[in-house]
Structure formats: structure tokens, C-alpha cells
Amino acid sequence: MRIFGKIVLIAIGFVLINYPFIEGKSLYYISIERPDRLIRHLLTSLFALTIVELFAFTKMRYRIPLYGLFLFGSMTYLIYYFTTGSEPDYEDFRTLMDARVMIGHAALSYQGAIIQAILYHLPITVGFFLFPKIHMGWKGTLTAVMLYLLALAGILMIIYNKSGKGTNGRASFITPVAQVSTFTYLNFLRSNAASFEYHPRIAPTKADLLTPKAKNIIVVMDESIRGDMIEFNTPLGTTPALLDFPQDSLLNFGIVASFSNCSDTSNLAMRKLPRLHKEPSDLFVDTTTVWDIAKTAGFKPFIIDAQHNATGHNFYTDSELQDVTNIHGSTLKNDGEVIDIITNILAENSEPVFIYAGLKGSHFPFQNTGFATPFTPAMKNTNLADATSEEAMNSYKNLIRANTNEFFIKLQALLEQNPETIVIYTSDHGQDLSNPSSKKTHCDAKTTSMEEGLVPYILFANPEIIASDLVQTLQQNTGVTNQMITAPMIMDFMGYKPEVIESYTEYPALLNKTGKEIGFIYKRPIPHFRSEIERFDITPKDIQHFQETGKSDKQLEYNFFAD
């Protein structure tokens, strides 16, 4: 009787955890009238339950590590589901791995989902360790492990055969382990270069140079700043400091499309300068970087990463930065202090410098402590699940007012002291805070919204630079502007010949484009799985509507159970 009670308790706990995944896939198969797939799906769920039941009857010295393995997979899966409303496929997992250094911030923002997942696991945990003296022999333990490995192999086959998809509705406690195995194999045992068609291009040389147009060139990549959050017209807005800038030394490109709606890809693009329609090759196969372009032109390269010191995220590698001076900025309190570092760099270097600065920006958790909070009502805590859309937006704006505005205040002083300096300011992606409790704010490859990929773009330079041919050509673009225009501008400011810039960046292809030809990338190239990219459909009318209403009303629909 005790054994039966334990089996029932574990079964109840298993169903509690996996009910939404089992039900969703079942209803989908019923809707498309596929009873064969429904039966197979239910049998697969029963097989997964059997593995957990066997785990719970092993000797305690085996039961504890097997429970840890189960808990890792199941908690990871359920927390992600509660956070985003969708099950994680391999692309989602790969994104999480690249942003693993941000796990602390994510925990603060989604603590409600974590607590909920813990509570959901209490019944199965009690059942797991109930009656510790009742256990199987070594043959039963070996059977349990072999069945787990068989299930793991099955999930791995699905991941490989369906290019990272197809895991929805499967055993939630096994899928993350399969994704870890896949990620480890693909990232450490195989080369990304083999995944994509190579489109060669010739890296520029010193023979391709004329006279540089500036002594110092700074590219500023802010974090999570949506295009409409940079304001020029009111002292009551998020960035009143911009009202004090000389208007003839500032060119506002307005709201543009980011390269991607995800930090890692947009930041990588700024450092690899990819061409339109050749993005996978230029990002993952071509080895030339913006650092190489800068050094060839005689500029000393610097990286300032105010988030995580250019390590553990955004595809930074030691080999990429081996000849770049890396100024650690993760301990800075606000983005105004980044300007202090830049000021010191310019004062200490007589030679031309190129600086890539990644700011803290306004990324979750939207902690509104230690500074004024003019936008109310704001979030009562950092848990997005507890916030309304209005509260989340106001907390987001308060952080921009405190962080980004301080950056602009100090930037103006820097430019006054260093007139031979050009600054390009933009952001890696936008934010969708319309449904903070159950939709990803950015980096959504499924129910993507236009807000995720709309960012500001400002050029700070002297009037002669702003009036130059290339800048005016890019500014007068009648289509949707994409922040990929940064590549030709950097090369132009460094002094490369016009024909070399056009050949290397192929920037004319960026002009007068609309729709899916030029919008931000929401389905990114995935080594070994996806060689093509998909862009979000954005038109000038869409951007105008967004500017007038504060919302895009454009969001993709996705059938989560069809995979």
C-alpha cells in the first residue's frame, strides 16, 4: 500500500508539472484529427513518467543525484514556461546560454516564476524521497538509467532532425539536458564555419586609405533603449539633456530598425559589420572585425563593456579581443561614468582611438532605487509578473532618465573638450512591455512584436561631417533605416576610400528598402541548424503609426504545439 501511495503521489506531481505541455500537444493533435499522433504523444508522456517513478525507487545514494538531474531539467523548463508563456526550443536555450552572465538580473525580474516552479515541484519531491528504505536492486537502477539515456537519445535525435525544434510537449525534465548536450557539442567540438555558405570579401588595407575625418571615433551601444524613449522636445521627458546640445552638431536619424531584437546578435553585428543578405557568412565565417578595420586605419581600439567586461555574453571571445584594450566597466554605477573612462582614454592617448562602448542602459530588473522617479505609477518591486504594463513602462522610463540622460549630460562636456571626436549612438534592441507578466520583452523569435526591434540612432559630429556626402546619403534614405548603416559610416570617418567602403559593406543595398527586406532579424542564424535569417516586416507607415500612438499593433502569431 505504501508503494502504491508513493507511485500515485509521484504521478500527481508529474502531471502537475507537465499538464500544460501534455494538454497543449494533445489538443493540437485532436484539432488536426491525428489520433495516431495523440496516442504516441500520450505513450511518450507515460514513458517519461515511468522513468521518474523508477528514479524514485533507487537506493538513496543514487536517488539524490538522479533527483538533481531531474530537478535541473524540470525546473529550467518550467521557469522558462512561466516566464515567457512558451516552451524553450534549442534557439531559446542557446540565447539563454549566451546571456548566462545576466542570470542574476533575470532572477530578480522573474522571481515570481521561480517561486511558482518551486511550489509546483513540492509534491513530486515529497514522493521522490518518501519511504527511503523501499528501493530496487542494482538491476532496477540500471534499467532506470538506461531508459533515461534512451529517452535522452530520442530527444537529441528530434533536435538534430528538426533543426532545434520539435521538443514541445516532450519530457520537460529531459529536454534541457538534451539542449545542454547539443550546445556543448556544437560549440566546443564543431566549427560554426561549416554551417554557412561563405561569401568572401577583401579586407581593406592601408593602400585603401585617404585622410581620416576625425581623431576619435566612438560607437555607443546602449542596452534595451526603445526608439521612442530618446526625446528631444521636452524637459519633462526621459532625455532632457539632449535639449542643450548644439543642434548643428547632432543628426537624429529617428527611429530605426536594430540589427536584431536580441543583444548578442546586434552587438556581434556592430563588431563584424555584416552585409545585407550575407549576414551568416559575415558574422560566423569571415574573421575580419571592426578592430581590424580600426587598426589598419591607424586607430587604437578600446572596448568598454559596462555590463560584463566583454566576457560571457554577446559572442565576445578572448581571441577577438587579444589586440584590443579592454576597460572593465561592470562595477560602474551608471552610464555617465562610462564618459569618465572615455575622457581618460582620450587624455592619455595622443594617437587616434576607436572606442566601442556598451552601456548598462535600461535592462531588467528595472530597479528604481537611488534616483528620482518622475514617472509614476512605477513597479512596486522588480518582479515583472506583479507589474501592469503602465508600471513596467514607467519604471523603464525612470531608469532611462537616471542612466541614459546622465550619459548625455556628460557626453556634451566630452564633445566640447574634444571637438575632433565623432560619436554614433544607438541601442541593441527595443522593449515590448505591453504584457510583462507573460511575454518576452525582447529576443522573442516566436510571438515577436515590432517594439522589440525599434531603436534610436544619433550622430554627434561637427557640421562638416554631418553635411558630408555619405552621411547625407544615408540620412535621406526613403525606406526603413537599419542600424547596419554604422559600418559604412565608421569606415568613412576612419578615412577609407568611397569605393572601398561600398565594396566592403555593400551599403547601397540598405537604401530605399521596406518590409522584410530591411527590418530587424528575429530568426537569427543558428550554426548547424539555421543558415537563413528572417526579418520583421516594417514599413515607414508602421514607424509613423508607432510614433503617433506609442504602440505598433504588429505582433507575430505562433502555434506552439505544431513543432
C-alpha positions as CSV (number, residue, x, y, z in Angstrom):
1,M,0.0,0.0,0.0
2,R,2.9,2.4,0.8
3,I,4.4,1.7,-2.6
4,F,1.1,2.4,-4.3
5,G,0.7,5.6,-2.4
6,K,4.2,6.7,-3.4
7,I,3.6,5.9,-7.1
8,V,0.3,7.9,-7.1
9,L,1.9,10.9,-5.4
10,I,4.8,11.0,-7.9
11,A,2.3,10.6,-10.8
12,I,0.2,13.5,-9.4
13,G,3.3,15.6,-9.1
14,F,4.4,14.7,-12.6
15,V,1.1,15.7,-14.1
16,L,1.0,18.9,-12.1
17,I,4.4,20.0,-13.6
18,N,3.7,18.7,-17.1
19,Y,0.0,19.2,-17.5
20,P,0.2,22.3,-19.8
21,F,2.7,20.6,-22.1
22,I,0.7,17.3,-22.2
23,E,-2.6,19.0,-22.7
24,G,-1.5,21.5,-25.3
25,K,0.0,18.9,-27.6
26,S,-3.0,16.6,-27.1
27,L,-5.5,19.3,-28.0
28,Y,-3.4,20.2,-31.1
29,Y,-3.5,16.6,-32.3
30,I,-7.2,16.4,-31.7
31,S,-7.8,19.6,-33.6
32,I,-5.9,18.3,-36.7
33,E,-7.6,14.9,-36.3
34,R,-4.5,12.8,-35.8
35,P,-5.4,10.1,-33.2
36,D,-2.2,8.2,-34.1
37,R,0.0,11.1,-33.0
38,L,-2.2,11.7,-30.0
39,I,-1.7,8.1,-28.8
40,R,2.0,8.3,-29.5
41,H,2.2,11.6,-27.5
42,L,0.4,10.1,-24.5
43,L,2.5,7.0,-24.6
44,T,5.7,9.2,-24.6
45,S,4.4,11.0,-21.6
46,L,3.7,7.7,-19.8
47,F,7.3,6.6,-20.7
48,A,8.7,9.8,-19.2
49,L,6.6,9.2,-16.0
50,T,7.9,5.7,-15.8
51,I,11.5,6.9,-15.7
52,V,10.7,9.3,-12.9
53,E,8.9,6.6,-10.9
54,L,11.9,4.3,-11.3
55,F,14.3,7.0,-10.2
56,A,12.3,7.4,-7.0
57,F,12.8,3.7,-6.1
58,T,16.6,3.6,-6.4
59,K,18.9,3.5,-3.4
60,M,19.4,6.8,-1.7
61,R,23.0,7.2,-2.9
62,Y,21.7,7.0,-6.5
63,R,18.3,8.7,-5.8
64,I,19.8,12.0,-4.8
65,P,21.9,12.7,-7.9
66,L,19.1,11.3,-10.1
67,Y,16.7,13.7,-8.4
68,G,19.2,16.5,-9.0
69,L,19.3,15.6,-12.7
70,F,15.5,15.6,-12.9
71,L,15.2,18.8,-11.0
72,F,17.7,20.7,-13.2
73,G,15.8,19.8,-16.3
74,S,12.3,20.2,-14.9
75,M,12.9,23.5,-13.1
76,T,14.7,25.1,-16.0
77,Y,11.9,24.1,-18.4
78,L,9.0,25.2,-16.1
79,I,10.6,28.6,-15.1
80,Y,11.1,29.4,-18.7
81,Y,7.5,28.5,-19.5
82,F,6.1,30.5,-16.6
83,T,8.3,33.5,-17.6
84,T,7.5,33.6,-21.4
85,G,4.4,31.5,-21.9
86,S,6.2,29.2,-24.3
87,E,8.3,26.1,-24.1
88,P,12.0,26.6,-24.8
89,D,13.4,25.1,-28.0
90,Y,17.1,25.0,-28.8
91,E,17.3,28.5,-30.1
92,D,15.8,29.8,-26.9
93,F,18.3,27.7,-24.9
94,R,21.2,29.0,-27.0
95,T,20.1,32.6,-26.3
96,L,20.0,31.9,-22.6
97,M,23.5,30.3,-22.6
98,D,24.9,33.4,-24.4
99,A,23.3,35.6,-21.8
100,R,24.2,33.4,-18.9
101,V,26.1,36.2,-17.1
102,M,22.7,38.0,-16.8
103,I,21.1,35.2,-14.8
104,G,21.1,37.3,-11.7
105,H,19.2,40.1,-13.3
106,A,16.7,37.6,-14.8
107,A,16.2,36.0,-11.3
108,L,15.2,39.4,-9.9
109,S,12.8,40.2,-12.7
110,Y,11.2,36.8,-12.7
111,Q,11.3,35.7,-9.1
112,G,7.5,35.0,-9.2
113,A,8.1,32.4,-11.9
114,I,10.9,30.8,-9.9
115,I,8.8,30.6,-6.7
116,Q,5.8,29.2,-8.7
117,A,8.1,26.5,-10.2
118,I,9.4,25.6,-6.8
119,L,5.9,25.2,-5.4
120,Y,4.9,23.0,-8.4
121,H,7.8,20.7,-7.6
122,L,6.9,20.1,-3.9
123,P,4.5,17.1,-4.4
124,I,6.9,15.2,-6.6
125,T,9.8,16.0,-4.3
126,V,7.9,14.6,-1.3
127,G,7.1,11.5,-3.3
128,F,10.6,11.1,-4.5
129,F,12.1,10.8,-1.1
130,L,9.1,9.1,0.6
131,F,10.0,5.7,2.2
132,P,13.7,5.8,1.6
133,K,14.2,2.2,2.8
134,I,12.0,0.9,-0.1
135,H,14.3,0.6,-3.1
136,M,15.2,-1.6,-6.1
137,G,18.3,-3.5,-6.6
138,W,21.1,-2.7,-9.0
139,K,19.3,-4.2,-12.0
140,G,16.3,-1.8,-11.4
141,T,18.6,1.2,-11.1
142,L,20.5,0.2,-14.2
143,T,17.1,-0.1,-16.0
144,A,16.1,3.3,-14.9
145,V,19.4,4.9,-16.1
146,M,19.2,3.1,-19.4
147,L,15.6,4.2,-20.1
148,Y,16.7,7.8,-19.3
149,L,19.6,7.6,-21.7
150,L,17.2,6.1,-24.3
151,A,14.8,9.0,-23.9
152,L,17.7,11.5,-24.0
153,A,18.9,9.9,-27.2
154,G,15.4,10.3,-28.6
155,I,15.2,14.0,-27.7
156,L,18.7,14.5,-29.2
157,M,17.5,12.9,-32.5
158,I,14.5,15.2,-32.6
159,I,16.7,18.3,-32.0
160,Y,19.0,17.3,-34.8
161,N,16.4,16.2,-37.3
162,K,14.1,19.2,-36.7
163,S,16.9,21.8,-36.6
164,G,16.5,22.5,-32.9
165,K,12.7,22.4,-32.8
166,G,10.2,19.6,-32.2
167,T,10.7,19.3,-28.4
168,N,7.4,21.0,-27.4
169,G,5.3,18.6,-25.3
170,R,8.1,16.2,-24.7
171,A,9.6,15.2,-21.4
172,S,10.3,18.5,-19.8
173,F,12.9,17.1,-17.4
174,I,15.0,15.6,-20.2
175,T,14.7,18.3,-22.9
176,P,17.1,20.9,-21.2
177,V,19.7,18.2,-20.6
178,A,19.5,17.3,-24.4
179,Q,19.8,21.0,-25.2
180,V,22.9,21.3,-22.9
181,S,24.4,18.3,-24.7
182,T,23.7,19.8,-28.1
183,F,25.1,23.2,-27.2
184,T,28.3,21.6,-25.7
185,Y,28.9,19.5,-28.8
186,L,28.2,22.2,-31.3
187,N,30.1,25.0,-29.6
188,F,33.1,23.1,-28.4
189,L,33.5,20.1,-30.7
190,R,32.5,21.5,-34.1
191,S,33.2,24.7,-36.1
192,N,30.5,27.2,-36.8
193,A,32.1,28.0,-40.2
194,A,30.9,24.7,-41.6
195,S,27.3,25.7,-41.2
196,F,27.1,28.6,-43.6
197,E,27.8,29.4,-47.2
198,Y,30.9,31.6,-47.4
199,H,30.6,34.9,-49.2
200,P,34.2,36.2,-49.3
201,R,35.2,39.8,-49.3
202,I,38.6,41.5,-49.3
203,A,39.6,43.2,-46.1
204,P,40.8,46.8,-46.7
205,T,44.5,47.7,-46.4
206,K,46.5,50.8,-45.8
207,A,46.5,51.4,-49.5
208,D,42.7,51.9,-49.3
209,L,43.0,55.0,-47.0
210,L,42.7,58.7,-47.5
211,T,42.7,61.2,-44.6
212,P,40.6,60.3,-41.5
213,K,37.7,62.7,-40.8
214,A,38.2,62.5,-37.0
215,K,40.8,61.8,-34.4
216,N,38.5,59.9,-32.1
217,I,35.6,57.6,-33.2
218,I,33.2,56.3,-30.6
219,V,30.4,53.8,-31.2
220,V,28.0,53.7,-28.3
221,M,25.7,50.6,-28.0
222,D,23.1,51.3,-25.3
223,E,21.1,48.5,-23.7
224,S,17.4,47.9,-24.3
225,I,16.6,51.5,-25.3
226,R,13.5,51.6,-27.5
227,G,13.4,54.2,-30.3
228,D,10.7,56.4,-28.8
229,M,12.4,56.6,-25.4
230,I,15.0,59.2,-26.6
231,E,13.3,62.5,-26.5
232,F,14.4,65.9,-27.9
233,N,11.4,68.1,-27.3
234,T,10.6,68.4,-23.6
235,P,12.4,68.9,-20.3
236,L,9.9,66.5,-18.8
237,G,10.8,63.5,-20.9
238,T,13.4,60.8,-20.5
239,T,16.4,62.6,-22.0
240,P,16.1,66.4,-21.4
241,A,19.9,66.7,-21.6
242,L,19.6,66.5,-25.4
243,L,17.8,69.9,-25.4
244,D,21.2,71.5,-24.6
245,F,23.2,70.0,-27.5
246,P,24.1,72.4,-30.4
247,Q,21.6,71.3,-33.0
248,D,24.1,71.8,-35.9
249,S,26.4,69.2,-34.3
250,L,23.7,66.5,-33.9
251,L,21.9,64.4,-36.5
252,N,18.9,62.4,-35.4
253,F,18.1,59.6,-37.7
254,G,14.9,59.0,-35.7
255,I,13.6,55.5,-35.0
256,V,15.5,52.8,-36.9
257,A,15.5,49.1,-37.1
258,S,18.0,47.3,-34.9
259,F,20.1,44.6,-36.5
260,S,18.3,42.1,-34.3
261,N,15.8,42.0,-31.4
262,C,18.4,40.3,-29.3
263,S,21.5,41.7,-27.6
264,D,24.1,39.1,-28.7
265,T,23.4,39.3,-32.4
266,S,23.1,43.1,-32.6
267,N,26.4,43.6,-30.6
268,L,28.2,41.0,-32.7
269,A,27.0,42.8,-35.9
270,M,28.5,46.1,-34.7
271,R,31.8,44.3,-34.4
272,K,31.6,42.2,-37.6
273,L,30.0,44.8,-40.0
274,P,27.9,42.2,-42.0
275,R,26.4,42.9,-45.4
276,L,22.7,42.6,-46.2
277,H,21.7,39.1,-47.4
278,K,25.2,37.8,-46.4
279,E,24.8,38.0,-42.6
280,P,25.6,34.4,-41.5
281,S,28.8,34.4,-43.5
282,D,30.0,37.7,-42.3
283,L,29.0,37.0,-38.6
284,F,30.3,33.5,-38.3
285,V,32.7,32.7,-41.1
286,D,34.6,35.9,-42.0
287,T,37.2,36.6,-39.4
288,T,37.6,40.3,-40.1
289,T,36.3,42.6,-37.3
290,V,35.8,46.3,-36.7
291,W,39.0,46.1,-34.6
292,D,41.0,45.1,-37.7
293,I,39.4,47.9,-39.7
294,A,40.3,50.4,-37.0
295,K,43.9,49.2,-36.6
296,T,44.5,49.2,-40.4
297,A,43.4,52.9,-40.4
298,G,45.7,53.7,-37.6
299,F,43.2,53.9,-34.7
300,K,44.0,52.2,-31.4
301,P,41.0,50.1,-30.4
302,F,39.3,50.0,-27.0
303,I,36.3,48.2,-25.6
304,I,34.3,49.3,-22.6
305,D,31.6,46.9,-21.5
306,A,29.6,48.4,-18.6
307,Q,27.6,45.1,-18.3
308,H,30.1,42.2,-18.0
309,N,33.6,43.3,-19.1
310,A,33.2,41.8,-22.6
311,T,33.2,38.3,-21.4
312,G,30.5,35.6,-21.2
313,H,27.9,37.3,-23.4
314,N,27.4,38.9,-26.8
315,F,29.7,36.4,-28.5
316,Y,32.8,38.0,-27.1
317,T,35.9,35.8,-27.2
318,D,39.4,36.1,-25.9
319,S,40.8,35.7,-29.4
320,E,38.7,38.5,-30.8
321,L,39.9,40.9,-28.1
322,Q,43.5,39.9,-27.9
323,D,44.7,43.1,-29.5
324,V,42.0,45.3,-28.0
325,T,42.4,47.3,-24.8
326,N,39.5,46.0,-22.6
327,I,38.5,48.5,-20.0
328,H,36.3,46.8,-17.4
329,G,33.1,48.6,-16.6
330,S,30.8,46.2,-14.8
331,T,31.3,47.9,-11.5
332,L,30.3,51.3,-12.7
333,K,27.2,52.7,-11.0
334,N,25.7,54.5,-14.0
335,D,26.4,55.2,-17.7
336,G,27.7,58.7,-17.0
337,E,30.8,57.0,-15.6
338,V,31.5,55.5,-19.0
339,I,32.1,59.0,-20.2
340,D,34.6,59.5,-17.4
341,I,36.5,56.4,-18.7
342,I,36.4,57.7,-22.3
343,T,37.7,61.1,-21.1
344,N,40.7,59.4,-19.5
345,I,41.3,57.4,-22.7
346,L,41.3,60.5,-24.9
347,A,43.6,62.4,-22.4
348,E,46.1,59.6,-22.2
349,N,46.4,58.8,-25.9
350,S,47.8,61.2,-28.5
351,E,47.1,58.7,-31.3
352,P,43.7,58.3,-32.9
353,V,41.4,56.0,-30.9
354,F,38.4,53.8,-31.8
355,I,36.1,53.0,-28.8
356,Y,33.2,50.6,-28.7
357,A,31.2,51.3,-25.5
358,G,28.4,49.0,-24.3
359,L,26.2,50.7,-21.7
360,K,24.2,49.4,-18.9
361,G,21.1,51.1,-20.3
362,S,17.6,50.1,-19.1
363,H,17.6,46.3,-18.9
364,F,15.5,44.4,-16.4
365,P,15.4,44.3,-13.5
366,F,14.0,47.8,-13.6
367,Q,15.3,48.8,-10.1
368,N,14.2,52.3,-9.3
369,T,16.3,53.0,-6.2
370,G,18.8,55.7,-5.5
371,F,17.5,58.3,-8.0
372,A,14.4,60.4,-8.7
373,T,11.4,58.6,-10.2
374,P,9.3,61.2,-12.1
375,F,7.3,58.6,-14.0
376,T,4.5,57.1,-11.9
377,P,2.9,54.7,-11.0
378,A,6.1,52.5,-11.1
379,M,6.7,48.9,-10.2
380,K,6.5,48.1,-6.5
381,N,9.3,45.5,-6.9
382,T,11.5,44.1,-9.6
383,N,9.1,41.2,-10.3
384,L,7.6,41.7,-13.8
385,A,4.8,39.3,-13.1
386,D,3.5,41.7,-10.4
387,A,3.5,44.7,-12.7
388,T,1.0,46.2,-15.0
389,S,2.1,47.4,-18.4
390,E,1.9,51.0,-17.2
391,E,4.0,50.3,-14.1
392,A,6.7,48.4,-16.1
393,M,6.9,51.2,-18.7
394,N,7.2,53.9,-16.0
395,S,10.0,52.0,-14.2
396,Y,11.7,51.5,-17.5
397,K,11.5,55.3,-18.3
398,N,12.7,56.2,-14.8
399,L,15.8,54.1,-15.3
400,I,16.4,55.8,-18.7
401,R,16.0,59.2,-17.2
402,A,18.5,58.4,-14.5
403,N,21.0,56.4,-16.6
404,T,20.9,57.4,-20.2
405,N,20.2,61.1,-19.5
406,E,23.2,61.2,-17.2
407,F,25.3,59.8,-20.1
408,F,24.1,62.5,-22.4
409,I,24.9,65.2,-19.9
410,K,28.5,64.1,-19.6
411,L,28.7,63.4,-23.4
412,Q,28.1,67.1,-24.2
413,A,31.0,68.1,-22.0
414,L,33.2,65.4,-23.6
415,L,32.5,66.7,-27.1
416,E,33.1,70.3,-26.1
417,Q,36.5,69.3,-24.7
418,N,37.3,67.0,-27.7
419,P,35.9,68.6,-30.9
420,E,37.7,66.1,-33.1
421,T,35.5,63.3,-31.8
422,I,32.6,61.6,-33.6
423,V,30.0,59.6,-31.6
424,I,27.5,57.2,-33.0
425,Y,24.7,56.4,-30.5
426,T,22.2,53.6,-30.9
427,S,20.9,50.6,-28.9
428,D,21.0,46.8,-29.3
429,H,17.2,46.3,-29.3
430,G,13.9,47.8,-28.1
431,Q,11.4,46.6,-25.5
432,D,7.8,45.3,-25.5
433,L,6.3,45.9,-22.1
434,S,2.7,45.5,-23.2
435,N,2.4,42.2,-21.4
436,P,5.3,42.0,-18.9
437,S,3.9,39.0,-17.0
438,S,3.7,36.5,-19.8
439,K,5.6,37.7,-22.9
440,K,9.3,38.1,-23.5
441,T,10.2,41.8,-23.6
442,H,12.7,41.2,-26.4
443,C,14.6,38.4,-28.1
444,D,11.3,36.7,-29.0
445,A,11.6,34.5,-32.0
446,K,8.0,33.4,-32.0
447,T,5.5,36.0,-30.9
448,T,7.8,38.8,-31.9
449,S,6.4,42.4,-31.8
450,M,7.8,45.4,-33.7
451,E,8.6,47.2,-30.4
452,E,11.4,44.7,-29.8
453,G,13.5,46.0,-32.8
454,L,13.0,49.7,-32.8
455,V,15.9,51.8,-31.6
456,P,17.3,55.3,-31.6
457,Y,20.1,56.4,-33.9
458,I,22.0,59.7,-33.4
459,L,25.2,61.0,-34.9
460,F,27.2,63.6,-32.8
461,A,29.7,65.3,-35.1
462,N,30.7,68.7,-36.4
463,P,28.6,70.3,-39.1
464,E,31.1,69.4,-41.9
465,I,30.8,65.7,-41.0
466,I,27.0,65.8,-40.9
467,A,26.9,67.5,-44.3
468,S,29.3,65.0,-45.9
469,D,28.1,63.0,-48.9
470,L,27.9,59.6,-47.2
471,V,26.1,60.8,-44.1
472,Q,23.5,62.7,-46.2
473,T,23.0,59.8,-48.5
474,L,22.2,57.5,-45.5
475,Q,20.1,60.1,-43.8
476,Q,17.9,60.8,-46.9
477,N,17.0,57.1,-47.2
478,T,13.3,57.0,-48.2
479,G,12.9,53.4,-46.8
480,V,13.3,52.0,-43.4
481,T,16.7,52.7,-41.9
482,N,18.6,49.8,-40.3
483,Q,21.5,50.4,-37.9
484,M,23.6,48.4,-40.4
485,I,24.4,51.9,-41.8
486,T,27.0,52.1,-38.9
487,A,29.5,50.0,-41.0
488,P,29.9,52.5,-43.9
489,M,29.9,55.5,-41.5
490,I,32.7,54.0,-39.4
491,M,34.9,53.3,-42.4
492,D,34.1,56.8,-43.9
493,F,35.1,58.5,-40.7
494,M,38.3,56.5,-40.5
495,G,39.3,57.7,-43.9
496,Y,38.7,54.8,-46.2
497,K,38.1,55.5,-49.9
498,P,34.5,55.7,-51.0
499,E,34.8,52.8,-53.5
500,V,36.4,50.6,-50.8
501,I,33.6,51.3,-48.4
502,E,31.0,50.5,-50.9
503,S,32.8,47.3,-52.0
504,Y,33.3,46.1,-48.4
505,T,30.0,47.0,-46.8
506,E,27.7,46.9,-49.9
507,Y,25.7,49.7,-48.2
508,P,23.7,50.8,-51.2
509,A,21.7,47.6,-50.7
510,L,20.5,49.1,-47.4
511,L,18.8,52.1,-49.0
512,N,15.2,52.6,-50.0
513,K,14.1,49.2,-48.7
514,T,11.0,48.4,-46.7
515,G,9.3,45.4,-45.1
516,K,11.1,42.1,-44.6
517,E,14.0,43.2,-46.8
518,I,15.3,45.6,-44.1
519,G,13.5,45.0,-40.8
520,F,15.3,43.6,-37.8
521,I,16.3,40.0,-37.6
522,Y,14.1,37.9,-35.3
523,K,15.1,34.5,-36.5
524,R,18.8,34.5,-36.3
525,P,21.3,32.3,-38.0
526,I,22.0,29.2,-35.8
527,P,25.2,27.3,-36.5
528,H,24.4,23.8,-37.8
529,F,20.6,24.4,-37.7
530,R,19.5,27.5,-39.5
531,S,21.6,29.0,-42.3
532,E,19.0,31.6,-43.3
533,I,17.6,34.6,-41.4
534,E,14.1,36.1,-41.2
535,R,13.4,39.8,-40.8
536,F,10.4,41.5,-39.2
537,D,8.1,43.3,-41.7
538,I,8.5,47.1,-41.0
539,T,7.4,49.9,-43.3
540,P,7.8,53.7,-42.9
541,K,4.0,53.8,-42.2
542,D,4.4,51.3,-39.4
543,I,7.1,53.5,-37.7
544,Q,4.9,56.6,-38.2
545,H,2.0,54.8,-36.5
546,F,4.2,53.8,-33.7
547,Q,5.5,57.3,-33.2
548,E,1.9,58.7,-33.1
549,T,0.3,56.1,-30.8
550,G,3.2,54.6,-28.8
551,K,2.4,51.1,-29.9
552,S,2.9,49.2,-33.1
553,D,-0.1,46.8,-33.1
554,K,2.2,44.4,-35.0
555,Q,3.0,41.0,-33.4
556,L,3.6,37.6,-34.9
557,E,1.3,34.7,-34.2
558,Y,2.8,31.3,-33.4
559,N,1.4,27.8,-33.0
560,F,3.5,26.5,-30.1
561,F,2.2,22.9,-30.5
562,A,2.8,22.5,-34.2
563,D,6.6,21.9,-33.8
